Amino acid sequence: MLPAKLGRAVAASLLALALSATPSLAQDAKPARAQDAPMGEAYTGPVGNPPHGIAMHGSPALPADFTHLPYANPSAPKGGRIGWGFQGVFDSMNVFIRKGAVPLGMFDSTLGPNVYEGLMFRSYDEPFTMYGLIAETIKTDPERTFLEITIRPEAKFSDGVPITVDDVLFTIDMLREKGAPHLANRMKAITSVERIGDNGLRMNFADGSNRELPLLIGLVPIVPKHAITEDEFGETTMTPFIGSGPYVVESVKPGTRVVMKRNPDYWGKDLPIKRGLDNFDELIVDYYRNETSRFEAFRTGLFDINGEGSPIRWSKEYDFPAVQKGDIVLNVFETKTPVAMQAMVFNVRRPMFSDERVRQALTLLFDFEWVNANLFNNQYVRTASLFQNSELSSYQRPISEAERAILGDHISQIDQALLDGTYAPPKSDGSGNDRTNLRQALKLLQQAGYGLVDGKMTNKATGEQLSFEFMGLTRAHERLALAFQRNMMRLGIDMQVRTVDSSQYWQRWLSFDFDMLMRGYSASLSPGTEQFGRWGSAASENPGTQNIIGANSPAIDAALDALVAARDRGDFVAAVRAFDRAVMSGTYFIPLYHAPGQRVARRTRIAVPKTTSIYGYQSATWWETE
């Protein structure tokens, strides 16, 4: 187990980088170039994983002799095409660097690693598990202080040249020196490299504090040393580099279209991890200048798949002729991953929000039922947990003995309803004027030292009206805030709604210069050190971090220490649930809503497997029926 001090030390080291999607892993001392790696000896000590795969917690679910991924159809036919449409433009085909806007489809989390691929391949039917792809064997110690791999002898790039240790070493150097931050930071965490025999290498890390690191490195795309110069690697280009993936780029229409063709000689097509995947002969990715033209293009058949992010449009605008004739089918794919927490957050550093009873009162005044019916056509579900819809959520689950041990004496900070699993966000009668909730809110405000004076909710000690500013960024923020403002006025609370430009919004966000604003908390099945930047006490008084709320809770800190120290899945789940309870108990925000499932419209000629992964649909498993 990692000691509590180590967890907080990790948090402190992340403060300056907490706004980054990927925390920096750079070391103080610049490591030697990987391409100068000396020969080393294979590790022979205790191992932390089987050679065919590695899981974030515990062991991989699939045995070494698995035949295919659980959500893939190994009998899926090959052939046909699939078309995607996105809003925007692109001006580069170099996916490895920060400069330039690149199209989706070559190497990304949306459409997958089609042109470029990593040492390992992720199974989306497990929280976070990687299986060998280019890497034939994977090895690390129980502390995860290194990653040692051997390269499959059959692995090769699309031009037929075998993938070697030199390509991996070249990739490490190029990404360290020129790569996009999320890739560069992973490579910078490698303190030294050793060659192991003719087709192996070991990447050493400073310590095992980031247990995700071997898995994250496994995701990094490997580039061909023989086909890219160091100068070319760091520049934008409309000529794609060679990859080792199942597709090659056939044509590019700058800014608007990329066509990728399945490589019939793809080296990995018969591997179990790839069986039933990469079924289309052609992938087409089109770009449109605005959302109106993009959606119209889908309606008229210019592309095949449309993931719909707006539940309102899903309920009102998918009645066009192609749907009515049965040429398009509407699917809602269920997932078992956490939904993002969208919330109106309090800045608890502000005097009016430092008393939790005031925050509880305002939470009662947000009428979700009215908002959902009148603004969103009843398309949303109320969110009640940072990890709702997953095994990590504490919602509707009584606290376990393992969680009690994690929280220790700090358990007294947790609301009883969150301990016994009966907590739920306030519910109204949907009228927009629920008198029961208004009375409960008034009682809490009176307990906090407020009272109505000439129709104004007034602090009896200072004589000042309860007043705050909601800072919004978009018209959608403003629309929701104005609906909330009506209930504030009923209790004499002065809620000012102000929409500002992007520059001012983010500057005030970074400097904690706000009373209330909207924000989202993305979540995964493997939360880690990024949570210290969002919720850790060490980040609460450091402008520039993601702890914009100002949470400073020993209960949260204790749960976070247990979270990063966990080694098996059971301990990890207990730690995350304890963390969830501690955060929800603090009333740091007004939880809003989410749309259940993944909404996707597709042409009926596109078939999908019967089994869906826990992360939802995976388009690499689809195929054409015509």
N, C-alpha and C positions, 0 to 999 in steps of 0.2 A: 504494500500500500504506500502511496505517496504521502508524506507528512503534510499536515495542514499548511505549514509555512511554505512548502514548495508550491502548493496551489496558489497562494496569495502572491508568491514571488513571480509566478507565471503571469498573474493578473497585472502586476506592476509593470512588467516588461512589455505588456501589450497596450498600455495607456496611450502612447503617442500614435498608435496605429489602429485604434479601435474602430475608426470609421471605415476602414478598408474591409471589403468583403472577405479577403483572405488575410489574416494576421501575418505580419512580417516574421519570417523565420531566419532573417539574416544574422550571421555571426559577426562579432566585433572584428575578428581577425580574418583577412581575406585569404581563403584557401588557395592552395596551388591549383594550377589548371588540371582538370581531370585527365586530359590527354597525355599528361606526363606521369600518369599513375604507375607506381612500381608493381612488381609481382608480389603476391602475398600467398598465404596458405589458407586453404578452405577451413571454415569454422567447424569444430568437432564437438563443441560443448552442448549444453542443454538448449533445445529449440522451443520456440514459442508458437509454432504453427506446423501443420502438415505441409509437405512440399508442393502440393497442387494448389493451395490457396491460403488466404489469410483473412480473418475476420477482425473487425474493430474490437469486438468483445466475444470471448469464447472461441469456438471453432467453426469453420465453414459448415453449412448445412448439407452440402452435397459431398458424397464420398469421392475418393480418387477415381473410381471407375464410372462416374455418372455418364449418362448417354446424351443428355441435352438439358437445357434450362427448363424449369417447370412451366414457364409461361410461353414457351416456343412450341410450334408444331413441326416436328422433325420431318413430316411428310409434305410440308408446304411446297407447292410447285414453284419453279423459277420461271421468270418471264414477265413481260408487260412493263408498265411504267407507273409512277406515282408523281403527282405534281403538288407543290406547296406554294402558298402565296403569303408574303409578308409585307408590311408597310416599311418604307424607307428606301435607302440607296446604299451602294457599296462602292468603294474606290480602291480596294486592294484585295489580293488573294492570299496575302501572307497572314496566316492565322496565329503566328507565333509571337508577334510583337504588339506593342501598344498602338503604334501609329497606324492610322487608316481605319476605315470602317469595312469590315469583312462580311461576306454573306454567310448565312447558316448553311449547314449541310456537310461541310468537310470535316470539322472536328468541333463538336459542341454538345451541350447537354440536351438540346432541343431535338435535333435530328440524329445525333449520334456520331461516333468515330468512323466515318465512311471512307475518307481518303487517307487519314492518318490514324495511327493506333498506338497504344502504349504497351508496356511490358505485360500488363495484366488487363483483364476485362471484368467489368462489374456485373454482378447478378442483382437484378432489381427485384428479386423475391426475398431478399434478406436486407436487414437494416443498412449494413455497410460491409460487404464482403467482396474480395477480389480473387479471381482465379487466373492462373497462368495463361498468357496468350503468346506473345513473343518470348516471354520467360517460360522455359520448360519446368524449372524448379524455382521455388521461393523459400528463402530461409531467413529467419531472424531469431534473436534470443528472447527469452521471456521479458526482458526489460525494454526491448525494441531499440537498442542502441546502434543497430546497423540493419541493412538489407542486403542479402547476398542472393544473386540469381545466376542461372545458367541460361543461355540463349538456345532456342530450338534450332537444330541444324537445318531444318527445312524452311525457316522463316526468311523471307526475302522481300525486297521492294518491288514495285510494279514493273521496273525495268529488268527484273530477273536477277539483280545483284543480291547476294546473301546479306542478311543483317548480321553485323559483327559487334564485338565489344567496342571497337573503335567508333562505331556509329553512336552507341550509347554515351561514350565519353565525350564525343563531339557535341551531342545534344546537351549534356550537362553544362559544358562550357558556353555554348551559344545562348542557352536560356539564362544562365547566370548573368551574362554580360549584356545581352540584348533583348531578352524575352519580356513578354508582358508580365506585370507584377505578380499575378497569381501563379505563373509558372516559374518566374525567376526566384521567388521567395522559397519555393520548394527546393530548388537546386542549391540555393545559398545555404540551406540547412545541412547540406552534405559537407562535413568538415574535411574528409579525405576519401580517396578511392584507391582500391587495390585490384589489380587483375588477378583472377583465380583461374589458372590453367589457360587453355586456348579460347574457351567460350563462356567464361564466367567473370563476374566482378562483384566486389563488395563495396557498398556505399556506407560510410561510417557517419554517425551523428554525434553531437555533443553529449547528449544524454537521452533518456527515454521519456522526457516530460511531454512530448507531443506524440501520443501513441497512434495518431492518424497518419503520421508522416510516411511510413512504408507503403500504405495504401494510396496516399496522394501521389507519391512518386510513381507508383504503378500505373496511374492514369495518364502520366505525361507522355505526349506523342514523341516517338523516336524519328529522327530525321536522318537522311543519308549524307554521310560525310563526302562521298564521292560525287554528289550531284549538286552541292550547294557550297559556295564560297562563304567565308566569314563575313565579307562585306555585303554580299547579297542577302544574307540572313537578316540583317538589321534594317533592310529597306522595304518600303512598300513596292508592290509589283502586281501587275495584272496577269502575270504568268505563274500559275501554281507550281509549287515544288512537287517533286516525286514523293509519294508515300508508300506505305506497305498495306493499306487497308483494302477492303473488298471492292472499292470503286476508284476509278480514275476520272479526272475532270476532262470531259470531251470538248466542251466549248464554253466560252464566256462572252456574254454581251454586257459590257461594262455598265455597272449600276443597276441593271434590270434582270439579268437571267444568268443562271449557271446550270449546265447540264452535266450530270455525272453518269458514267456508264460502268456497269458491273464488269469487273475484270474476270474473264473466264479462267485465268491462270492464277487466281488468288490463292496464295499458299495455305491459308488457314481454313478453307471452306469445309474441310472434312473433320475439323476438330470438334469434340463434343460441345464446347462452349459456343460454337458458331452454327451448330446444326439447327436448321429451321429459321435462320436469320438471313438478311441480305438477299431477299427473294426477287426484287424487281430488277429488270435489266437496265432500267433507266430511272434516275432521280432528277426531277426538274424543280428548281427553286426560282420563283419569280418575285420581283419586288415592285411595289406600287407606291406612288407618291403620297397618297392619302388613304384613309380608312374607307371612305365612300367608294372610291374606285376599286379598292381591293375587294370589298364585299360584293360589289356588283360583278366583278370578274368571277368570283366563286359562283354566284347565282347563275351566270350564263355559261358555266362549264369550262372556264379557262384554267382552273386547277381543281384538284380532287379532294383535298382535306382542309377543313377549317375548324381549328380549335377556337371555341367561342368563350371569351372572357366575360362577356356581359350577360348575366342571367335575364336582364330585361329584354334585350334583343332576342335572346333565345326563346323567350315566351311569346314575343309579339311579331318577329320578323322572319321566322322560318316557315312561312306558309306559301312560298313562291312555287311556281309550276313544277320545277324539278323535284321538289319534296312531295307535292301532291301526286305526281305521276309515279313516285316510287324510285326515281333515279338517284335520290339522295336519302340516306338513312340517318336518323339522329340518335346518337348514342350518349349515354351518361355512364362513364366508367367510374366505378367505385375504387377508392384507394384505402390503404391502412396507414397512411402517412399523416403527420400532423398538419392541420390547416394553419395558415398564418393568422396571428392575432392582430386584427385591426382595432385600433383603440384611440380614444381621446385621452391623452396623457396629461397628468398634472405635473407641474414643476413644484415638488414638495419643499424646495428651498424658499418659495414665496410664503410670507407669513400667513396669508389667508388659506393656504393649502397644507400648512404644516400640521394641522389638527386632522387626524383621520376621520373624525366624525363629520367634518365639513365635506370631505371627499365622499364619504358614504352617502351623505344627504344628496349631493349632486348626482351621484350614480342612480339614486332612486328617481331622480327627475328626468332621466333620459328614457323616453317612451319608445322602446324598440318596436313594440307591436304596432303602434300608430305609424311610425316611420316605415316599417316593412310593408304595411298595407298601402300607404298613401304615396310613398316615393319609389318603392321597389317591387310592386305587384306581388308581394308575398313570396319572393324568390330566395330570400336569405334565411339562414338559421343563426340563432344567437350563439356567440362563442363564449365558452366558460372556462377555458384552460389554455395555457401557452402551447400545449401539445395535444389539443383535442383531436379525436378521431384516430388515436394511436394507443399502443400499450404504455406509452410514457406518460399519459395524462392521469392526473389524480381525480379528474371529474367523475363523480358518482362511484368512487372507490374509497372504502374506509382505509385509514392509514394502517400500514403493516408494522410489525415489530421491527423489521429492518429499518424502516423510515424513522421510527421512534428513536432507535439507537443513533441514527445519523443526526437528528435534530437535538438530541440530548436535552439539556435544560432549556434550550431555546424553543422547545415545543410550546411553552406558555405563550409565545408570540403568535401562535396559529389559531385562527378562529375555529370554534368548536364544530361548526358546520363543515369546514374543510377537513377536519379530523375524522368525522364520522361519515363523510361522503354524501351529505345531504345538501351541500352548497349548490345554489343556482343563482344566476343574475336576477335582479328584480324583474317581475313580470307585471304588466299593466292590463287594464281592461280594453286597451286599444282605442279608447275614446279621445286620447290626447289631453285628457283632463282627469286623470285617475285620482280621486280624492283620498283614497287610502294611502297611496304612495306620497301624496303631498303632505298628509298629516304626519307620516313617519319621518319624512325629510325635515319638516318643521320641528319635530321633537328632537331630532339629532342636532339641529342647528341651535336650538335653545340650550341643549346640554353643552354645546361648545361655546356658549357665552353670547349668543346672538338673540335678537328679538325684533319684532316688527315695530317700527316707529314711523308714523306717518306714511305707512305703506312701503317702507324701505327696510330690508333686512340689515339690521344695524348691530355692530359690535358694541356691546354695552360698556366695555372697558375703554374703548377709544372714541366711540361715537361715530365711527366711520361705516358707511354702507359696504356690505359685502360686494366687491366689484372685481372683475377680472376680464382679461382680453383673450379671446380665442383667435389664434393666428392661423390663417389658412393659406394654402398655396393654389388651390384650384377652385373652379366653380362648384365642383362636387363637394368639396370641403365646406364651402360657404353655404350651400343648400342644406346640408345636414346640420350645420351649426345654427342656422336660422330657425330650424325646426326645434332644436334644443333650447334656443333662446326664449321661445314662447313660454315654456314651463318655468324658466328662471324668473321671468317677469311676474308670474303668478305668486311667487314668494318674495317679491321685492328685491331680487338679486340683479345687479347690474352686470350683464354679460355683453361685452362689446365684441362684435365680429369684425375682424379686419383681414382682408386678403392682400397679401404683399407679393412682390415679384420674387423670382427664384433666388436672385443674389441675396436679397435681404433676408429671405426665409432661411437659407442655409447658414448665413452669417449669424443670425440670432439663434439658430439651432446649436451651432458650434459653441457659442459663448453662453449658452443657457439663459438667454435673454428673452424669456417668454413666460406666460402664465399657463396656457393650455394650447396644445396643438394635436393634429392627427399624425399618427405614425403606425407603421406596421412592424411586427416582429416575425420574421421568417423563422421557420422551424424545420428540423430534420429528425430522422431516427437516430442520429448520432451527434447530438449537441456536445460541444466541448469548450475549449478555452475562450472562444468568442463570447461566452456568456459572462465572463468576468468583466469584460468591457461594457456590457449592457447593464449588469446588475450588481457587480461587486462593489463593496464599500470603498475600496481603494480608488475606484474610478469616479466616485460621486462628486468630488470637488475639483476635478481636473477638466477644465473646458477643452473641448475637442474630442472627448470620449463619447461613447454611445449611451452612457448612463445619464441621459438628459433629464430623467425624472428626478435624480438625486437619491435613489434608493440607498439606504445605509442600514443594513439589517444583519445582525449576527446569525440569524436563522438562515438567510439566503447564503451568507458566506460559508456556513458549515455544510450546507447541501452542495455548494459548488466545489468545495474541497473534496467531498466524497465522490462527486461526479467525475472529476479528472483522475481520481485515484482508483476508480473501479476497474477491475480486470475481467470479470465475467459478466455476462448479460444480466443475471439476476441482481447483482449488486448495483449495476449501472441503472437499471430500471427503477430500483428503489431510490437511488440518489436523485434521479430526475423527477420522480414524483414528489419527493420531499421538497425539492427546489420549486416545483410548480405550486405546491401548497403554500410555501413561504411567500412567493411572489403574489399569488392571488389573495392571500390574507392581508397584504399591506394596502389594498385599495389604492394602488398607484395609478390606475387608469380606469376609464369606463370602457368595458369590453363591448365591442360592436358586433359584427356578424361575418358570416362567410357563406359562400354558395357551395353546397355539397356536391361532390363528384367532379369529374372532368367532362365538360360538354364538347363533343366533337361531332361535326357533320361530315359525312364521307360519301363518295360515289358508291353505289351498290356493287360495282365491279371490284372494289377493294374489300378483301375478306380479312377478318381478324380471328385470332385463336379463341377458343372457348374459355381458356384460363387467362385471367388478368393478373399481372404482378402486383405486389403490395404497393408499388409506386404508381399504379395505374397503367394506362396503355403504353406499349412500346412499339413504335411504328416499324422498327427493324424486323419485327416478327410477322408483319402483314404480307399479303400476297394478292395477285390479281387472279380473278376467276374466269375472265374471258380470254 
